[in-house]
């Protein structure tokens, strides 16, 4: 679990607003997320960027294909 948190914990420690949104699928069919990090007290801009990205893509409506492991 530590390795999955290593890319997000720095944002929390710095006190910056951050969010992850769907951004497609990798070569293995697993979902890929786009992490958006805002400046201090600039949550509105970060949310606007995420909203604009959602308006021009359809990643938020897609589901990954079933993968046999």
C-alpha positions as CSV (number, residue, x, y, z in Angstrom):
1,X,0.0,0.0,0.0
2,X,2.9,2.3,0.7
3,X,4.0,2.3,-3.0
4,X,0.5,3.3,-4.2
5,X,0.5,6.2,-1.7
6,X,3.9,7.6,-2.6
7,X,2.7,9.8,-5.4
8,X,-0.2,11.3,-3.5
9,X,1.2,11.8,0.0
10,X,3.4,14.8,-0.9
11,X,0.4,16.8,-1.9
12,X,-1.3,16.2,1.4
13,X,1.9,17.0,3.4
14,X,2.2,20.3,1.5
15,X,-1.4,21.2,2.2
16,X,-2.2,21.5,-1.5
17,X,-5.6,20.6,-3.0
18,X,-5.5,17.6,-5.3
19,X,-7.8,15.2,-7.0
20,X,-7.7,12.3,-9.4
21,X,-10.0,11.9,-12.4
22,X,-10.4,9.1,-15.0
23,X,-8.1,9.6,-18.0
24,X,-8.2,6.4,-20.0
25,X,-6.9,2.9,-19.9
26,X,-3.3,1.5,-20.0
27,X,-2.0,-1.1,-22.3
28,X,-3.0,-3.8,-19.8
29,X,-6.7,-2.6,-19.8
30,X,-6.5,-1.1,-16.3
31,X,-7.8,2.4,-15.7
32,X,-5.4,5.3,-15.6
33,X,-6.0,8.5,-13.5
34,X,-5.0,12.1,-14.1
35,X,-3.9,13.8,-10.9
36,X,-4.6,17.5,-10.7
37,X,-2.9,19.5,-8.1
38,X,-3.9,23.1,-7.3
39,X,-2.1,26.0,-5.6
40,X,-2.9,27.0,-2.1
41,X,-6.5,28.3,-1.7
42,X,-7.1,27.8,-5.5
43,X,-9.6,24.9,-5.3
44,X,-12.0,26.6,-7.7
45,X,-9.5,26.6,-10.5
46,X,-8.6,23.0,-9.9
47,X,-12.3,22.0,-10.0
48,X,-12.8,24.0,-13.1
49,X,-9.9,22.3,-14.9
50,X,-11.4,18.9,-13.9
51,X,-14.8,20.0,-15.1
52,X,-13.5,21.2,-18.4
53,X,-11.6,18.0,-19.0
54,X,-14.8,16.0,-18.3
55,X,-16.7,18.1,-20.8
56,X,-14.3,17.3,-23.7
57,X,-13.7,13.6,-22.9
58,X,-15.8,10.6,-22.1
59,X,-13.5,8.7,-19.8
60,X,-15.8,9.1,-16.9
61,X,-18.5,7.1,-18.7
62,X,-16.3,4.1,-19.7
63,X,-15.7,1.0,-17.7
64,X,-12.6,-1.3,-18.0
65,X,-13.0,-4.5,-19.9
66,X,-13.0,-7.7,-17.9
67,X,-9.4,-8.9,-17.5
68,X,-8.5,-12.6,-16.7
69,X,-5.6,-12.9,-14.3
